[in-house]
Amino acid sequence: MIKVIEAGRLRCRKVGRHRRIEFEELRRYQAAQRDESDRALKELADLSQDLRLGY
């Protein structure tokens, strides 16, 4: 998670040495990850259809 935060894909605030992620921000990140996964899966399915791999 630290790498995700440092890459700027997940916002947080620092309290002392600790990072705090708001629940809504976490839900936004989860939805974005789910959308990205769905898009990649669709792309793979389309590619397998184009190549007639039988999937």
N, C-alpha and C positions, 0 to 999 in steps of 0.2 A: 504494500500500500504506500510505503514511503516513496518508492519510485514513481508511482502513479501521481501522487501529490506533487512531487518535485517536477514532474513533466507538465504540470498544469492541467491535468485532466480531471482532477478532483480538488475542489476548494476546501480549505480548512482554515482554522485560526489557531494561533499558538497561545497556550496558557502555560507560562513557564517554559519547560522543555517539552511539554506534551502538545500533541496536535488534536484538535477537536473538530469533528466533522458533523455538520448539522444533518439531521435525519432526512430532510427534503433534498439536500445535496447528494446524499447517499442514494436515495431513490432515483434521482435524475441520472446519476452515474450508472446505476444498474440498468435502467431503461435504455440508455445509450449503448451499453455493452450488449444487451439483448438484441437491439436493432442491428448492431454491427454483426453479430453472430448470425442472425436471420438472413441478412444481406449476403454474407459469405456462403451460407448454406445454399441459398437460391442460386448464386453464381456457380457453385460447384454442380448443382443439379442441372442447370442449363448447359454447362460445359459437357457433362456426361451425356446429355441428350444429343448435343451437337456431334459428339464423337461416337455416338451409337454404342455406348458401353453397356447398355441394357439395365441401367439403374433407374 
